[in-house]
Amino acid sequence: MLGPDRVELGPEEAAGLVRHRGWSLQFDLPSRLAWPVFPYSPYADAPKTSRGFAVGGATVPIRPQEVDRRLRKQDIRFVLEAAE
């Protein structure tokens, strides 16, 4: 259960799946998840500080594969499911 405390899950802890309150997120490894992440407010010139504005952050390493000399690509797959 997410609360006010900082949570950081590495690839070993997250294991490619997170479930919370009726939704689930499946993602490629080795991804990392962090809670809470506060969005930047240009009006305050600082991040928001209220947990009501907090979001979860997922990061995926960028490791593109070369397709030809000028083109690289990387597929990042995720599946988000929510109960109706």
C-alpha positions as CSV (number, residue, x, y, z in Angstrom):
1,M,0.0,0.0,0.0
2,L,1.4,3.4,-1.0
3,G,1.6,5.9,1.8
4,P,3.7,9.0,2.7
5,D,7.0,7.2,2.9
6,R,9.4,7.1,0.0
7,V,9.5,3.8,-1.9
8,E,12.0,2.8,-4.5
9,L,11.8,-0.6,-6.1
10,G,14.7,-1.9,-8.2
11,P,14.4,-4.6,-10.8
12,E,14.7,-7.3,-8.2
13,E,11.9,-6.0,-6.0
14,A,9.5,-4.9,-8.7
15,A,9.9,-8.0,-10.7
16,G,8.1,-6.5,-13.7
17,L,4.7,-6.1,-12.0
18,V,3.0,-3.6,-9.7
19,R,-0.6,-3.9,-8.3
20,H,-2.4,-1.2,-6.4
21,R,-6.1,-0.5,-5.7
22,G,-7.6,-2.3,-8.7
23,W,-4.9,-1.6,-11.3
24,S,-1.8,-3.3,-12.4
25,L,1.2,-2.4,-14.4
26,Q,3.5,-4.9,-16.2
27,F,6.7,-3.6,-17.6
28,D,10.0,-4.7,-19.1
29,L,12.9,-5.4,-16.8
30,P,15.2,-3.9,-15.6
31,S,12.9,-1.0,-14.7
32,R,12.8,1.0,-11.5
33,L,9.8,2.4,-9.7
34,A,9.7,5.3,-7.2
35,W,7.0,6.8,-5.0
36,P,6.3,9.7,-4.5
37,V,7.6,11.8,-7.3
38,F,6.5,15.4,-7.1
39,P,5.9,17.3,-10.4
40,Y,7.6,20.7,-11.0
41,S,5.6,23.8,-10.5
42,P,6.8,26.7,-12.7
43,Y,4.7,29.1,-10.6
44,A,6.6,28.2,-7.4
45,D,9.9,27.5,-9.3
46,A,10.0,24.3,-7.2
47,P,8.5,20.9,-7.0
48,K,5.0,20.5,-5.6
49,T,5.1,19.3,-2.0
50,S,1.6,18.0,-1.3
51,R,1.0,14.3,-1.6
52,G,-2.2,15.0,-3.5
53,F,0.0,16.0,-6.5
54,A,2.4,13.0,-6.1
55,V,2.8,10.5,-8.9
56,G,4.7,7.2,-9.3
57,G,7.7,7.3,-11.5
58,A,8.9,4.4,-13.7
59,T,12.3,4.5,-15.4
60,V,13.6,2.2,-18.1
61,P,17.3,2.2,-19.1
62,I,17.9,3.4,-22.7
63,R,19.8,0.7,-24.6
64,P,19.0,1.3,-28.2
65,Q,20.0,-1.3,-30.8
66,E,21.6,0.0,-34.0
67,V,19.5,-0.6,-37.1
68,D,21.9,1.1,-39.5
69,R,24.5,3.8,-39.2
70,R,22.0,6.6,-38.7
71,L,19.1,4.8,-36.9
72,R,18.8,3.1,-33.5
73,K,15.7,1.7,-31.9
74,Q,14.4,0.3,-28.6
75,D,11.1,-1.2,-27.8
76,I,9.8,-0.5,-24.3
77,R,6.7,-2.5,-23.5
78,F,4.2,-2.0,-20.7
79,V,0.7,-3.1,-20.0
80,L,-1.7,-1.1,-17.8
81,E,-4.9,-2.9,-16.6
82,A,-7.6,-1.3,-14.5
83,A,-10.7,-2.7,-13.0
84,E,-14.0,-1.2,-14.2
